């Protein structure tokens, strides 16, 4: 893991004690009870089978039941009363392990779940979507009757917003989940994921596409010196050299970063496409309505929130919501609070894990992943 990435992960780790002190988590996380009618919503990404089975076992042995997205919304709107010890399990992105490990385990324990998927990242071997489910596998989730398939936007995209180099396309950023770390690269009027551009291509400071930030379209001439440096240095082997980043930054510094900001209308059209096309493709493939949305990186500006309502989404699932440790009946359907998967085993019941143990596992996973 690079020093920059390690620092980012470490920062996220220290966010947890701060948020605990500021009471940004439901009471059960710090040892309290789960009041009758409260329905915590948990977010997962990849599925590690042993750890995930432990969470499902804790839920099953203590009488917890999983709700679908529609059932959960019926509770929030007061149409139905929440079953005792109800939870919602949500999965973001559509990663392959949800099919290979998650689906069999959910079947074994009889738990429902919600998948927020990204149609443009549907699995194609060898590309930036490697490691994600394909449409056949998503169909198996639908047929199981255990999964709601809902929207996580079309591309789960980042876009350039400032004319400052933030990094470069390296071999490990071209495939799988790491490809989501790279903003869209515009070339010849088309947006590309990193597997579609040359190694060494610089990318700039970014924001999520669904934020309010205006996209910066850089002059492609910025890329030429960097791409040539990599080509002349051996292609992929260039990145095994300890000074590769210094050399690329030096090459990038020789070019002036010029370009333009998109207009507010261009931003609106792009965000509308992210939300509308995702909904359309999932509905066409699954034959089921898509009315629930999860914003990538939980980022949504006023434009995205307005457009989500216009194109037909009834809810928006987020991460931590300021002032809302858990969304309750009558709460804002367009800012539904979710918790990390780590806290499933903090739910009251037999075998409840201590907070110190839970946090130790969470920190270890974050600091040693990928």
VOBA-1610 file (N, C-alpha, C; in pm, whole numbers, padded with zeros to 5 digits, always signed):
BEGIN
Unk+00085-00119+00000Unk+00000+00000+00000Unk+00089+00124+00000Unk+00061+00223-00086Unk+00139+00345-00092Unk+00121+00426+00035Unk+00222+00513+00063Unk+00214+00597+00182Unk+00089+00684+00179Unk+00056+00737+00060Unk-00062+00823+00049Unk-00190+00746+00081Unk-00199+00624+00028Unk-00320+00547+00053Unk-00326+00502+00199Unk-00210+00466+00255Unk-00207+00425+00395Unk-00255+00540+00484Unk-00209+00662+00453Unk-00250+00779+00532Unk-00401+00800+00524Unk-00457+00779+00404Unk-00602+00796+00389Unk-00678+00693+00471Unk-00631+00568+00469Unk-00698+00462+00545Unk-00683+00487+00695Unk-00563+00532+00736Unk-00542+00561+00878Unk-00633+00673+00925Unk-00653+00774+00838Unk-00744+00882+00872Unk-00885+00831+00893Unk-00927+00737+00808Unk-01061+00679+00823Unk-01073+00601+00953Unk-00964+00533+00992Unk-00964+00457+01116Unk-00986+00550+01236Unk-00917+00661+01240Unk-00929+00751+01355Unk-01060+00831+01354Unk-01131+00824+01243Unk-01263+00883+01237Unk-01359+00813+01333Unk-01337+00682+01352Unk-01430+00602+01432Unk-01434+00647+01578Unk-01319+00657+01649Unk-01328+00703+01788Unk-01392+00841+01800Unk-01361+00929+01705Unk-01422+01062+01708Unk-01572+01054+01700Unk-01622+00973+01606Unk-01766+00962+01588Unk-01834+00894+01707Unk-01762+00799+01768Unk-01819+00736+01888Unk-01833+00839+02000Unk-01731+00921+02019Unk-01736+01024+02122Unk-01847+01126+02096Unk-01874+01151+01967Unk-01976+01250+01931Unk-02115+01188+01915Unk-02126+01060+01950Unk-02254+00988+01950Unk-02320+00988+01813Unk-02239+00960+01711Unk-02292+00952+01576Unk-02336+00812+01538Unk-02325+00717+01633Unk-02369+00580+01610Unk-02490+00551+01697Unk-02575+00455+01656Unk-02686+00414+01743Unk-02634+00362+01877Unk-02719+00366+01976Unk-02678+00330+02112Unk-02627+00186+02122Unk-02681+00094+02041Unk-02639-00046+02054Unk-02491-00064+02022Unk-02433+00024+01940Unk-02292+00012+01904Unk-02204+00027+02027Unk-02242+00112+02118Unk-02160+00136+02237Unk-02213+00062+02360Unk-02296-00039+02337Unk-02339-00124+02448Unk-02481-00105+02492Unk-02554-00014+02431Unk-02692+00010+02468Unk-02786-00091+02405Unk-02914-00064+02417Unk-03016-00154+02364Unk-03053-00114+02222Unk-03134-00196+02158Unk-03194-00164+02029Unk-03343-00145+02054Unk-03390-00021+02062Unk-03531+00004+02094Unk-03625-00065+01995Unk-03737-00108+02045Unk-03838-00172+01960Unk-03877-00076+01848Unk-03879-00125+01726Unk-03915-00043+01610Unk-03797+00015+01536Unk-03678+00020+01601Unk-03558+00066+01532Unk-03507-00044+01438Unk-03476-00005+01314Unk-03426-00102+01215Unk-03292-00053+01162Unk-03181-00107+01212Unk-03050-00065+01161Unk-03026-00117+01020Unk-02960-00036+00939Unk-02927-00071+00801Unk-02774-00082+00793Unk-02726-00197+00748Unk-02582-00223+00741Unk-02536-00225+00595Unk-02413-00179+00573Unk-02358-00177+00438Unk-02236-00268+00429Unk-02237-00352+00325Unk-02126-00441+00293Unk-02075-00407+00152Unk-01955-00450+00121Unk-01902-00440-00014Unk-01864-00581-00062Unk-01743-00624-00033Unk-01704-00762-00061Unk-01752-00852+00053Unk-01755-00983+00025Unk-01796-01080+00126Unk-01681-01176+00153Unk-01632-01173+00276Unk-01532-01270+00322Unk-01612-01378+00394Unk-01611-01503+00343Unk-01709-01602+00388Unk-01711-01630+00537Unk-01596-01646+00599Unk-01595-01680+00741Unk-01652-01566+00826Unk-01606-01444+00797Unk-01655-01329+00873Unk-01804-01305+00848Unk-01847-01320+00723Unk-01988-01295+00691Unk-02077-01400+00756Unk-02033-01526+00754Unk-02113-01630+00819Unk-02125-01603+00969Unk-02018-01552+01030Unk-02026-01519+01172Unk-02132-01414+01199Unk-02144-01318+01112Unk-02246-01214+01129Unk-02385-01272+01110Unk-02402-01356+01007Unk-02533-01417+00984Unk-02571-01511+01098Unk-02474-01581+01152Unk-02502-01671+01264Unk-02549-01590+01385Unk-02485-01477+01409Unk-02526-01392+01522Unk-02670-01344+01502Unk-02702-01303+01381Unk-02838-01258+01353Unk-02938-01371+01372Unk-02907-01488+01315Unk-03000-01601+01320Unk-03023-01651+01462Unk-02915-01667+01538Unk-02927-01723+01673Unk-02999-01630+01768Unk-03006-01501+01730Unk-03071-01406+01818Unk-03204-01353+01764Unk-03257-01422+01662Unk-03393-01393+01616Unk-03408-01269+01530Unk-03299-01223+01467Unk-03310-01107+01378Unk-03361-01152+01241Unk-03436-01064+01175Unk-03490-01094+01043Unk-03449-00982+00947Unk-03420-01021+00823Unk-03381-00924+00721Unk-03502-00874+00644Unk-03505-00745+00617Unk-03613-00686+00539Unk-03565-00652+00399Unk-03656-00658+00303Unk-03629-00604+00170Unk-03635-00452+00177Unk-03592-00387+00071Unk-03597-00240+00068Unk-03741-00190+00079Unk-03831-00254+00005Unk-03972-00211+00009Unk-04032-00232+00147Unk-04003-00346+00210Unk-04055-00373+00344Unk-04003-00268+00444Unk-03877-00233+00428Unk-03817-00133+00517Unk-03883+00003+00498Unk-03906+00041+00376Unk-03969+00171+00350Unk-04113+00172+00403Unk-04182+00060+00394Unk-04316+00052+00453Unk-04312+00079+00603Unk-04204+00035+00669Unk-04188+00062+00812Unk-04164+00212+00834Unk-04074+00270+00756Unk-04040+00411+00776Unk-04158+00503+00749Unk-04245+00464+00657Unk-04360+00549+00624Unk-04482+00518+00709Unk-04469+00422+00802Unk-04578+00391+00893Unk-04684+00300+00836Unk-04659+00244+00716Unk-04758+00154+00656Unk-04762+00019+00728Unk-04647-00022+00782Unk-04637-00149+00853Unk-04553-00130+00979Unk-04575-00216+01074Unk-04494-00216+01196Unk-04372-00305+01176Unk-04259-00260+01221Unk-04137-00339+01205Unk-04146-00468+01284Unk-04108-00581+01224Unk-04098-00704+01303Unk-03997-00685+01416Unk-04009-00763+01521Unk-03909-00759+01627Unk-03772-00791+01568Unk-03673-00712+01607Unk-03534-00735+01570Unk-03516-00744+01417Unk-03567-00644+01350Unk-03550-00638+01204Unk-03422-00561+01169Unk-03357-00602+01062Unk-03239-00534+01010Unk-03249-00529+00858Unk-03167-00445+00796Unk-03155-00442+00650Unk-03007-00460+00617Unk-02978-00558+00532Unk-02841-00583+00488Unk-02828-00532+00344Unk-02739-00437+00321Unk-02721-00381+00187Unk-02579-00407+00139Unk-02567-00429+00008Unk-02437-00454-00055Unk-02418-00352-00167Unk-02305-00284-00166Unk-02276-00184-00269Unk-02184-00240-00377Unk-02205-00198-00499Unk-02117-00219-00615Unk-02153-00338-00703Unk-02188-00453-00643Unk-02212-00572-00724Unk-02089-00659-00739Unk-02012-00672-00631Unk-01887-00749-00638Unk-01915-00898-00646Unk-01824-00967-00711Unk-01842-01109-00741Unk-01861-01193-00615Unk-01795-01156-00505Unk-01804-01235-00383Unk-01945-01235-00325Unk-02028-01138-00362Unk-02167-01139-00316Unk-02239-01259-00375Unk-02204-01296-00497Unk-02263-01413-00561Unk-02198-01542-00512Unk-02065-01546-00514Unk-01996-01672-00484Unk-02006-01711-00337Unk-02000-01613-00247Unk-02004-01643-00104Unk-02131-01592-00036Unk-02174-01474-00074Unk-02288-01415-00005Unk-02419-01487-00029Unk-02448-01518-00155Unk-02576-01582-00188Unk-02593-01717-00119Unk-02496-01809-00124Unk-02515-01937-00054Unk-02537-01921+00096Unk-02466-01827+00156Unk-02480-01808+00300Unk-02614-01744+00336Unk-02659-01650+00255Unk-02791-01592+00280Unk-02901-01698+00265Unk-02885-01787+00168Unk-02981-01897+00152Unk-02980-01986+00277Unk-02861-02017+00325Unk-02849-02106+00442Unk-02918-02047+00564Unk-02907-01916+00581Unk-02962-01853+00701Unk-03097-01785+00675Unk-03145-01789+00549Unk-03276-01735+00518Unk-03289-01586+00539Unk-03185-01511+00502Unk-03184-01366+00521Unk-03197-01294+00388Unk-03279-01190+00387Unk-03293-01105+00268Unk-03184-00999+00265Unk-03163-00941+00145Unk-03061-00837+00130Unk-03099-00746+00013Unk-03028-00635+00004Unk-03045-00537-00104Unk-02909-00519-00171Unk-02907-00526-00304Unk-02785-00500-00379Unk-02799-00370-00456Unk-02711-00275-00430Unk-02702-00153-00508Unk-02591-00172-00611Unk-02630-00187-00737Unk-02534-00226-00839Unk-02506-00114-00938Unk-02398-00134-01014Unk-02348-00034-01109Unk-02346-00099-01248Unk-02447-00073-01332Unk-02456-00143-01460Unk-02330-00136-01546Unk-02263-00022-01551Unk-02144-00009-01636Unk-02026-00091-01586Unk-02032-00139-01462Unk-01923-00220-01406Unk-01956-00368-01407Unk-02066-00407-01468Unk-02102-00549-01472Unk-01988-00628-01533Unk-01961-00743-01475Unk-01839-00816-01502Unk-01813-00858-01645Unk-01694-00823-01693Unk-01639-00872-01819Unk-01495-00911-01788Unk-01457-01039-01801Unk-01323-01081-01763Unk-01213-01000-01830Unk-01112-00964-01752Unk-00994-00898-01806Unk-00998-00748-01810Unk-01113-00687-01780Unk-01123-00542-01787Unk-01140-00479-01651Unk-01179-00352-01651Unk-01194-00281-01524Unk-01311-00335-01443Unk-01397-00415-01505Unk-01510-00473-01433Unk-01479-00613-01380Unk-01358-00661-01399Unk-01320-00792-01345Unk-01338-00792-01194Unk-01399-00896-01142Unk-01425-00900-00999Unk-01566-00858-00962Unk-01644-00820-01063Unk-01784-00785-01041Unk-01873-00893-01103Unk-01995-00904-01054Unk-02089-01001-01109Unk-02127-00968-01252Unk-02157-01073-01331Unk-02213-01051-01463Unk-02366-01057-01453Unk-02433-01031-01565Unk-02579-01024-01559Unk-02643-01158-01526Unk-02583-01268-01571Unk-02638-01399-01537Unk-02635-01422-01385Unk-02525-01384-01324Unk-02513-01402-01179Unk-02608-01310-01104Unk-02626-01190-01154Unk-02724-01100-01093Unk-02864-01159-01107Unk-02890-01224-01222Unk-03019-01291-01241Unk-03041-01400-01138Unk-02936-01471-01100Unk-02949-01575-00997Unk-02987-01513-00862Unk-02933-01396-00834Unk-02971-01327-00711Unk-03119-01293-00713Unk-03167-01245-00828Unk-03309-01210-00841Unk-03395-01335-00821Unk-03359-01444-00889Unk-03438-01566-00883Unk-03439-01630-00745Unk-03338-01601-00665Unk-03334-01658-00530Unk-03447-01605-00443Unk-03501-01488-00478Unk-03605-01426-00397Unk-03551-01358-00272Unk-03419-01356-00255Unk-03359-01298-00136Unk-03306-01157-00158Unk-03291-01117-00285Unk-03226-00990-00315Unk-03319-00892-00386Unk-03318-00768-00340Unk-03366-00654-00418Unk-03246-00602-00495Unk-03260-00579-00625Unk-03152-00522-00705Unk-03186-00377-00733Unk-03107-00285-00681Unk-03136-00143-00691Unk-03014-00068-00744Unk-03022+00063-00752Unk-02924+00143-00827Unk-02815+00206-00740Unk-02693+00198-00792Unk-02577+00265-00732Unk-02515+00360-00835Unk-02598+00408-00927Unk-02564+00494-01041Unk-02510+00410-01157Unk-02499+00470-01273Unk-02458+00398-01393Unk-02311+00359-01391Unk-02224+00454-01357Unk-02079+00432-01367Unk-02005+00430-01234Unk-02070+00474-01126Unk-01999+00491-00998Unk-01874+00575-01026Unk-01896+00693-01084Unk-01787+00768-01145Unk-01734+00881-01057Unk-01604+00904-01072Unk-01539+01025-01026Unk-01509+01109-01150Unk-01504+01241-01132Unk-01468+01329-01244Unk-01365+01431-01198Unk-01280+01472-01289Unk-01182+01575-01259Unk-01252+01707-01227Unk-01201+01778-01127Unk-01262+01906-01090Unk-01162+02019-01076Unk-01032+01986-01063Unk-00930+02090-01047Unk-00807+02054-01129Unk-00737+02154-01183Unk-00620+02127-01268Unk-00493+02099-01187Unk-00501+01995-01103Unk-00384+01952-01027Unk-00373+01801-01036Unk-00254+01752-01068Unk-00232+01608-01083Unk-00244+01540-00947Unk-00326+01436-00940Unk-00347+01359-00817Unk-00284+01222-00823Unk-00258+01171-00944Unk-00201+01038-00958Unk-00189+00998-01103Unk-00155+00871-01124Unk-00132+00820-01260Unk-00193+00680-01272Unk-00232+00645-01393Unk-00287+00512-01418Unk-00173+00412-01413Unk-00178+00323-01315Unk-00080+00217-01297Unk-00146+00082-01325Unk-00067-00024-01342Unk-00128-00155-01373Unk-00232-00199-01271Unk-00208-00173-01142Unk-00302-00221-01041Unk-00431-00140-01036Unk-00432-00023-01101Unk-00553+00059-01104Unk-00640+00032-01226Unk-00600-00061-01310Unk-00674-00085-01435Unk-00781-00192-01422Unk-00781-00267-01312Unk-00869-00383-01303Unk-00941-00387-01168Unk-01061-00445-01171Unk-01133-00472-01048Unk-01173-00349-00971Unk-01178-00366-00838Unk-01232-00260-00752Unk-01145-00136-00752Unk-01013-00152-00769Unk-00925-00036-00767Unk-00954+00058-00883Unk-01012+00006-00991Unk-01045+00092-01105Unk-01145+00201-01067Unk-01222+00178-00961Unk-01317+00279-00915Unk-01246+00400-00854Unk-01117+00384-00822Unk-01040+00495-00765Unk-00997+00597-00869Unk-01014+00565-00997Unk-00965+00651-01105Unk-01082+00728-01166Unk-01072+00861-01178Unk-01178+00937-01244Unk-01192+00898-01391Unk-01307+00927-01448Unk-01327+00906-01590Unk-01224+00988-01669Unk-01169+00928-01774Unk-01073+00995-01860Unk-01140+01022-01995Unk-01150+01148-02035Unk-01215+01181-02161Unk-01112+01177-02274Unk-01141+01100-02378Unk-01055+01091-02496Unk-01141+01079-02619Unk-01119+01165-02718Unk-01193+01164-02843Unk-01344+01166-02820Unk-01387+01244-02722Unk-01528+01261-02696Unk-01593+01149-02618Unk-01514+01052-02570Unk-01567+00938-02496Unk-01503+00930-02359Unk-01582+00893-02257Unk-01529+00870-02123Unk-01481+00726-02111Unk-01363+00707-02053Unk-01303+00576-02041Unk-01273+00544-01894Unk-01291+00414-01860Unk-01236+00362-01737Unk-01086+00341-01758Unk-01008+00316-01652Unk-00862+00312-01669Unk-00808+00202-01758Unk-00883+00092-01777Unk-00833-00012-01867Unk-00839+00031-02013Unk-00906+00144-02041Unk-00917+00191-02179Unk-00820+00302-02214Unk-00732+00338-02120Unk-00634+00444-02148Unk-00494+00391-02124Unk-00394+00465-02172Unk-00255+00420-02165Unk-00202+00429-02022Unk-00114+00335-01989Unk-00045+00341-01861Unk+00032+00473-01849Unk+00030+00530-01729Unk+00096+00657-01707Unk+00008+00777-01726Unk-00113+00757-01779Unk-00205+00870-01797Unk-00229+00939-01663Unk-00205+01069-01655Unk-00230+01138-01528Unk-00380+01156-01503Unk-00419+01150-01376Unk-00554+01193-01341Unk-00544+01303-01237Unk-00649+01385-01234Unk-00646+01510-01158Unk-00730+01499-01031Unk-00726+01604-00951Unk-00812+01607-00833Unk-00957+01590-00877Unk-01034+01521-00796Unk-01164+01475-00841Unk-01270+01495-00735Unk-01395+01477-00778Unk-01511+01468-00690Unk-01605+01363-00749Unk-01693+01303-00667Unk-01793+01211-00722Unk-01881+01282-00825Unk-01921+01210-00927Unk-02004+01269-01033Unk-02135+01322-00976Unk-02187+01260-00872Unk-02315+01304-00818Unk-02303+01418-00719Unk-02180+01469-00697Unk-02164+01588-00615Unk-02202+01711-00698Unk-02194+01827-00638Unk-02231+01950-00708Unk-02113+02009-00785Unk-01994+01950-00771Unk-01876+02005-00837Unk-01889+02000-00988Unk-01838+02103-01054Unk-01834+02106-01200Unk-01711+02029-01249Unk-01730+01953-01354Unk-01620+01873-01409Unk-01522+01961-01485Unk-01393+01931-01469Unk-01287+01998-01544Unk-01242+01906-01656Unk-01250+01955-01779Unk-01203+01880-01896Unk-01064+01931-01932Unk-00962+01847-01908Unk-00825+01889-01933Unk-00786+01868-02080Unk-00690+01946-02124Unk-00633+01928-02257Unk-00557+01795-02258Unk-00588+01704-02352Unk-00520+01574-02355Unk-00369+01582-02373Unk-00317+01698-02415Unk-00172+01711-02434Unk-00097+01687-02304Unk-00163+01705-02190Unk-00101+01680-02061Unk-00049+01537-02050Unk-00116+01445-02119Unk-00087+01302-02101Unk+00034+01255-02181Unk+00068+01328-02287Unk+00165+01276-02384Unk+00301+01245-02323Unk+00357+01338-02246Unk+00490+01318-02191Unk+00492+01203-02091Unk+00387+01190-02012Unk+00380+01083-01911Unk+00366+00946-01976Unk+00279+00936-02074Unk+00259+00809-02144Unk+00386+00767-02216Unk+00456+00862-02275Unk+00581+00831-02343Unk+00689+00787-02244Unk+00692+00849-02127Unk+00789+00810-02023Unk+00770+00664-01984Unk+00646+00621-01971Unk+00617+00482-01935Unk+00651+00389-02051Unk+00611+00427-02170Unk+00639+00342-02286Unk+00790+00321-02302Unk+00866+00429-02295Unk+01011+00418-02312Unk+01077+00345-02196Unk+01010+00346-02080Unk+01067+00282-01962Unk+01028+00138-01943Unk+00960+00079-02044Unk+00932-00065-02037Unk+00788-00102-02013Unk+00696-00006-02021Unk+00554-00040-02002Unk+00525-00075-01857Unk+00465-00190-01833Unk+00428-00228-01696Unk+00549-00236-01605Unk+00664-00279-01658Unk+00783-00292-01575Unk+00833-00157-01523Unk+00793-00050-01588Unk+00830+00084-01543Unk+00787+00106-01398Unk+00673+00049-01360Unk+00616+00074-01228Unk+00680-00012-01119Unk+00775-00098-01156Unk+00852-00172-01055Unk+00972-00092-01008Unk+01000+00018-01075Unk+01116+00101-01040Unk+01078+00195-00925Unk+01164+00208-00825Unk+01128+00284-00705Unk+01100+00432-00729Unk+01154+00487-00838Unk+01136+00631-00862Unk+01032+00661-00969Unk+00944+00563-00997Unk+00851+00582-01109Unk+00760+00704-01090Unk+00711+00724-00968Unk+00619+00836-00949Unk+00691+00970-00963Unk+00813+00980-00909Unk+00889+01104-00923Unk+00912+01136-01069Unk+00944+01035-01150Unk+00969+01057-01292Unk+00844+01103-01365Unk+00729+01044-01330Unk+00605+01084-01396Unk+00563+01225-01353Unk+00581+01259-01228Unk+00547+01395-01185Unk+00637+01498-01254Unk+00762+01463-01274Unk+00853+01552-01345Unk+00808+01570-01490Unk+00766+01458-01553Unk+00717+01466-01691Unk+00590+01550-01698Unk+00500+01531-01600Unk+00375+01607-01600Unk+00400+01756-01580Unk+00503+01788-01502Unk+00530+01929-01473Unk+00577+02006-01596Unk+00617+01934-01700Unk+00664+02001-01822Unk+00548+02049-01908Unk+00427+02004-01875Unk+00309+02044-01953Unk+00219+02133-01869Unk+00172+02239-01926Unk+00076+02326-01858Unk-00062+02261-01864Unk-00130+02257-01748Unk-00263+02195-01744Unk-00366+02300-01785Unk-00414+02287-01905Unk-00518+02376-01953Unk-00645+02298-01979Unk-00757+02368-01989Unk-00884+02301-02013Unk-01000+02393-01981Unk-01115+02332-01952Unk-01233+02412-01923Unk-01322+02341-01823Unk-01402+02419-01751Unk-01504+02364-01664Unk-01633+02343-01743Unk-01703+02235-01713Unk-01832+02214-01776Unk-01931+02321-01729Unk-02038+02335-01801Unk-02144+02428-01762Unk-02240+02359-01666Unk-02318+02433-01590Unk-02421+02371-01505Unk-02517+02282-01583Unk-02547+02319-01707Unk-02636+02235-01788Unk-02568+02103-01821Unk-02439+02106-01857Unk-02367+01982-01884Unk-02365+01893-01760Unk-02343+01954-01645Unk-02345+01877-01520Unk-02481+01811-01500Unk-02587+01886-01522Unk-02721+01832-01503Unk-02748+01714-01597Unk-02711+01729-01723Unk-02734+01620-01819Unk-02654+01496-01783Unk-02530+01516-01737Unk-02445+01401-01701Unk-02500+01328-01579Unk-02541+01402-01477Unk-02595+01338-01356Unk-02727+01270-01386Unk-02812+01334-01469Unk-02938+01270-01507Unk-02912+01135-01574Unk-02814+01132-01663Unk-02783+01006-01729Unk-02736+00901-01629Unk-02652+00940-01532Unk-02605+00846-01430Unk-02722+00781-01356Unk-02822+00859-01325Unk-02933+00810-01245Unk-03041+00742-01329Unk-03072+00802-01441Unk-03182+00751-01525Unk-03142+00624-01599Unk-03023+00622-01656Unk-02980+00506-01735Unk-02956+00384-01646Unk-02904+00406-01527Unk-02886+00295-01434Unk-03021+00231-01401Unk-03116+00312-01367Unk-03251+00263-01336Unk-03308+00184-01453Unk-03296+00240-01572Unk-03352+00177-01691Unk-03288+00041-01718Unk-03155+00035-01715Unk-03086-00090-01747Unk-03116-00200-01647Unk-03120-00166-01518Unk-03148-00268-01418Unk-03291-00320-01432Unk-03384-00230-01456Unk-03524-00273-01474Unk-03538-00362-01595Unk-03472-00328-01705Unk-03481-00410-01826Unk-03421-00547-01805Unk-03313-00556-01730Unk-03244-00684-01710Unk-03311-00772-01606Unk-03369-00711-01504Unk-03425-00790-01394Unk-03576-00805-01402Unk-03642-00716-01477Unk-03787-00719-01483Unk-03854-00671-01355Unk-03776-00604-01270Unk-03829-00556-01142Unk-03814-00404-01134Unk-03903-00337-01062Unk-03890-00191-01050Unk-03768-00151-00968Unk-03707-00041-01008Unk-03591+00013-00936Unk-03631+00152-00886Unk-03653+00163-00756Unk-03699+00289-00697Unk-03612+00330-00578Unk-03505+00254-00552Unk-03417+00284-00440Unk-03276+00311-00494Unk-03212+00411-00439Unk-03083+00458-00488Unk-02983+00466-00373Unk-02859+00434-00405Unk-02749+00462-00313Unk-02647+00544-00390Unk-02617+00666-00343Unk-02522+00751-00412Unk-02379+00698-00394Unk-02299+00696-00501Unk-02157+00658-00486Unk-02087+00749-00386Unk-02010+00688-00299Unk-01940+00762-00193Unk-02037+00845-00108Unk-02166+00811-00114Unk-02269+00881-00036Unk-02269+01031-00064Unk-02229+01067-00186Unk-02218+01208-00223Unk-02332+01249-00314Unk-02405+01353-00273Unk-02516+01403-00354Unk-02533+01551-00331Unk-02516+01629-00436Unk-02543+01771-00429Unk-02690+01799-00456Unk-02729+01925-00449Unk-02869+01962-00476Unk-02918+01915-00613Unk-02831+01921-00715Unk-02873+01878-00849Unk-02906+01730-00850Unk-02819+01647-00792Unk-02842+01502-00790Unk-02967+01468-00710Unk-02988+01534-00598Unk-03106+01504-00516Unk-03234+01540-00591Unk-03233+01652-00659Unk-03352+01690-00737Unk-03376+01593-00851Unk-03272+01557-00923Unk-03288+01468-01038Unk-03329+01328-00995Unk-03279+01282-00881Unk-03318+01149-00834Unk-03469+01140-00816Unk-03528+01244-00761Unk-03673+01246-00744Unk-03743+01253-00880Unk-03689+01333-00970Unk-03751+01351-01101Unk-03754+01223-01183Unk-03648+01141-01174Unk-03643+01020-01258Unk-03712+00901-01192Unk-03760+00917-01067Unk-03844+00813-01010Unk-03790+00737-00891Unk-03682+00783-00829Unk-03634+00718-00707Unk-03714+00768-00588Unk-03756+00675-00504Unk-03834+00711-00386Unk-03747+00728-00263Unk-03629+00666-00263Unk-03541+00673-00148Unk-03397+00694-00194Unk-03314+00736-00099Unk-03169+00741-00122Unk-03101+00693+00006Unk-03021+00587-00006Unk-02947+00532+00106Unk-02809+00597+00110Unk-02766+00634+00231Unk-02641+00706+00249Unk-02550+00629+00343Unk-02452+00698+00401Unk-02368+00641+00506Unk-02414+00702+00637Unk-02319+00761+00710Unk-02357+00835+00830Unk-02426+00964+00789Unk-02537+00993+00855Unk-02614+01115+00827Unk-02604+01205+00950Unk-02557+01329+00936Unk-02541+01418+01051Unk-02669+01429+01133Unk-02654+01403+01263Unk-02767+01416+01353Unk-02865+01302+01350Unk-02837+01198+01267Unk-02931+01085+01253Unk-02854+00954+01268Unk-02830+00907+01391Unk-02758+00780+01408Unk-02831+00662+01343Unk-02964+00667+01343Unk-03044+00561+01280Unk-03172+00626+01228Unk-03213+00591+01107Unk-03336+00648+01050Unk-03457+00577+01109Unk-03549+00656+01161Unk-03667+00600+01227Unk-03794+00634+01148Unk-03905+00581+01195Unk-04035+00607+01132Unk-04055+00758+01118Unk-04092+00799+00996Unk-04110+00941+00968Unk-03984+01013+00928Unk-03872+00940+00923Unk-03744+01001+00887Unk-03735+01033+00738Unk-03628+01101+00701Unk-03606+01145+00563Unk-03571+01026+00474Unk-03660+00993+00381Unk-03637+00879+00292Unk-03525+00904+00193Unk-03483+01028+00178Unk-03378+01060+00081Unk-03242+01080+00149Unk-03236+01047+00278Unk-03110+01044+00351Unk-03115+00933+00455Unk-03122+00809+00409Unk-03133+00696+00500Unk-02994+00661+00553Unk-02980+00658+00686Unk-02851+00633+00749Unk-02818+00483+00746Unk-02690+00455+00719Unk-02642+00317+00721Unk-02518+00307+00809Unk-02493+00186+00859Unk-02377+00155+00942Unk-02286+00057+00869Unk-02159+00059+00902Unk-02067-00038+00847Unk-02099-00179+00895Unk-02062-00276+00815Unk-02088-00417+00846Unk-02028-00461+00979Unk-01921-00394+01023Unk-01849-00435+01144Unk-01940-00441+01266Unk-02046-00361+01266Unk-02126-00346+01388Unk-02243-00443+01396Unk-02254-00536+01301Unk-02362-00636+01308Unk-02352-00713+01439Unk-02231-00751+01476Unk-02215-00834+01596Unk-02215-00753+01726Unk-02244-00623+01715Unk-02270-00543+01834Unk-02419-00541+01867Unk-02502-00599+01781Unk-02645-00605+01810Unk-02669-00688+01935Unk-02764-00648+02018Unk-02790-00721+02142Unk-02825-00867+02117Unk-02776-00953+02205Unk-02806-01095+02195Unk-02692-01182+02242Unk-02715-01310+02241Unk-02614-01408+02279Unk-02494-01398+02184Unk-02375-01399+02241Unk-02254-01395+02159Unk-02217-01255+02111Unk-02278-01154+02167Unk-02248-01016+02129Unk-02100-00986+02150Unk-02034-00937+02048Unk-01892-00910+02058Unk-01865-00775+02122Unk-01753-00768+02193Unk-01713-00643+02256Unk-01671-00540+02153Unk-01692-00413+02186Unk-01661-00307+02092Unk-01511-00303+02058Unk-01427-00327+02156Unk-01282-00326+02132Unk-01244-00431+02028Unk-01301-00549+02041Unk-01271-00656+01945Unk-01321-00621+01806Unk-01441-00564+01799Unk-01498-00525+01671Unk-01410-00421+01602Unk-01368-00321+01678Unk-01285-00214+01620Unk-01148-00264+01581Unk-01093-00356+01659Unk-00962-00412+01624Unk-00968-00483+01489Unk-01073-00561+01468Unk-01088-00630+01340Unk-01111-00531+01226Unk-01191-00428+01252Unk-01219-00327+01151Unk-01090-00255+01109Unk-01011-00212+01206Unk-00889-00139+01176Unk-00788-00228+01104Unk-00778-00353+01148Unk-00685-00445+01084Unk-00721-00466+00938Unk-00849-00482+00910Unk-00893-00502+00773Unk-00863-00380+00687Unk-00890-00263+00739Unk-00872-00142+00660Unk-00725-00113+00631Unk-00638-00137+00731Unk-00498-00103+00714Unk-00420-00207+00636Unk-00476-00325+00617Unk-00403-00429+00546Unk-00466-00472+00415Unk-00578-00409+00376Unk-00642-00449+00251Unk-00565-00398+00131Unk-00578-00473+00020Unk-00528-00432-00110Unk-00397-00363-00111
//
